[in-house]
Amino acid sequence: MLQRLSYDLRVIWACAKKDIKSALIERTFTIMSVFLPVNFLILMSLFVLGGGQAPTAVVMQDTGPYAQQFYMAMSHAHSFRLQQATAAEANDLIQAGRIVAVVTIPTDFDLRIRQNQPVQVDVQVNNLNTDFTNDIRRAVPLSITSFYARAFPNVVTVVPREHDFYSQDTDYLPYLSVSIMVVAFMLGALLPAGTGAAREWEKETMKELLLSPASRWAMLAGKMLGAFLMSLASVTLVLVVLIVVVGIWPVHWGEMIGFSLLTLAIFIALGTLLGTLLKQRQPVTALALGTSIPLFFLSGAFGPISFTTPVVQFLAQLFPVYYAIVLQQHAFHNFTLNTLGTGVNVLILCGYALAVIVLATIALRRSTMAH
Amino acid sequence: MTKDNVHVQVGNSIGEISDASARSEQTADTSVPAIEMVDLCKSFGKFQAVDHLSLTVQQGEIFGLLGPNGSGKTTTINMVSGLSVPTSGKVRVMGYEIPHDARRVRQILGSVPQETALYEELSAWANLDFHAELFGIPRKEKKERITKILELVQLLDRKDSRVGTFSGGMKRRLALGRALLHGPQLIYLDEPTLGVDVQSRRAIWDYILSLRDQGRTVLITTNYLEEAQALCERIAIIDHGKLIAVDTPDHLKQTYGGSVIELETATPSASLDAIGALEGVKQVKQDGTYLTITTQGITNVVPQIINIISQEGEIRNISVREPNLDEVFLRLTGTALRD
């Protein structure tokens, strides 16, 4: 019994070592496995950073205190990326398509406010993009209300009294980055595991394994261990970028590490299953890349999935990415994104991991070199 | 080239290595056949790849499995090694039943697949080291055994080179060495010299013949009839998954081949009917003073033919061409082997 176990452990370690060696020598797939997840993180972050706020020029024809207060109200609206410009400069910018809107504060702004007369703030919108146009349409009136609330607190009598669930707001980028991180983990695990398994079939070296007396579960465990160790490289890179470069620190370090390992386990098993079934590295890579983006959008990347439609919620809950995002948002931001609780979410992920490992073992057991 | 004139030079090395492989050797019982197939069938949907095949390979013999492409050779071998499960029938290897004891069979089986299944990105040493781990070769013995095997296949000086840089012949030699590393009792070689140069082929033949001298059983599939003739003590010809014939190469030739006797006489012979009536003569053709006589198998009709012709006049020239396996194969399967 002990001898058997010792032999199985030797096989596991030999398979892991061999896969790592092979991957390090065949650099194309290794580079892909390590850098694609990081690339994914960077690209998505750029997408978010670039698209968050509407570039807007403000023509300050009046520079009085009320005009200054109005400008401040706009800058606190979290919807504009403001720049001051002359009327001519602003016109050039909007004509060139460099800005979404031009807000002109008229010369008599302060005077008319002081005299309680209506003021017209001219807003010129490049309505090419509905998203940005709606942002401007919502944010300008909000800025006016905000300006009045600050300048004339006695005039504005209805004010919100906010009760926050969390001690601080979470910006779009920190929230999204955690979701991106989970998808990057998925890629970082799927690619080395999938290509590692498919390589044996593609290069016809599977016979060496299948003709040995080693148990198939030990081979599978070895291949998964090899992929796991390789995926740690990409995971570490992603975490370094996220924590050191983007500056998002986890609230619960232990949870973050544990959930990351669990996520890796699921996708390494899934990658091994895909590699065993598809037997070619290119389809495995295409499938991994092809599924990561829809799963990213489906699984509550931009906000809690419970805020979306029931159909999307139902679909999202079919995939482990959703539960992994829920858990990592808890680890990083202490968020509770569903009513299942951390324990149940972990159990669901463990269930996924177990199911995929069993399926991968069955797939390998049923694999033959039959002609 | 016949099996008698192959120079065996590697026997001792293999012997030393095999002695160390106690686990692999412990099941040796010379009374049981090395391979026993009984009414073996394998079908893929409606396609019958192996059709009621019954065959026995004795321990210590070099046995050849011949058949045209798609005849069921590889499927048969896959069932013997446990890679494929028979649809019906039984396979036993050294007394172990497949698929029930497939793992034990793999322990005593050394395989050299046609595609070699070597990790080309790894070095020769790394390939053997991985194989040693898969077969549980004791750590203490591993280094020594790998060194000896690399010496045996003359690749020790290239132990750190990537297999991808090796020639076809070197890869075959390494694959053969790998198959021997765990000291198997039964070695299976699928097209062992396919795509290798003449020099490497000769070396591989030497290794294979030395295995027989070590008392190991060797099962070969080959498309080269010359190879089967040189190496195999017995040959089975299969076609469409069925066993067509099984015997020694000489006996197969005697039974299914035909010697060709060519004579040149001073004048055209008038004794064609007399020659045709001789026992064992299959066909007689005359073209002027040239006479071509085909016999059934190897018979003793040559003296009788010479006797008849010499009564008519002078015999200027005579040659007897031995039957070959190509003719046997063609006759039995209706196709040349490489079709």
Interface residues (C-beta under 8 A of the other chain):
Chain A: Y7 R10 V11 W13 A14 K18 K21 S22 I25 E26 K203 E204 T205 M206 K207 E208 L209 L210 L211 S212 P213 A214 S215 T368 M369 A370 H371
Chain B: F44 A49 T74 T75 N78 S81 L83 S84 V85 R103 R104 R106 Q107 L109 S111 P113 E115 A117 L118 Y119 E120 E121 L122 A126 F130 H131 E133 L134 F135 G136 R162
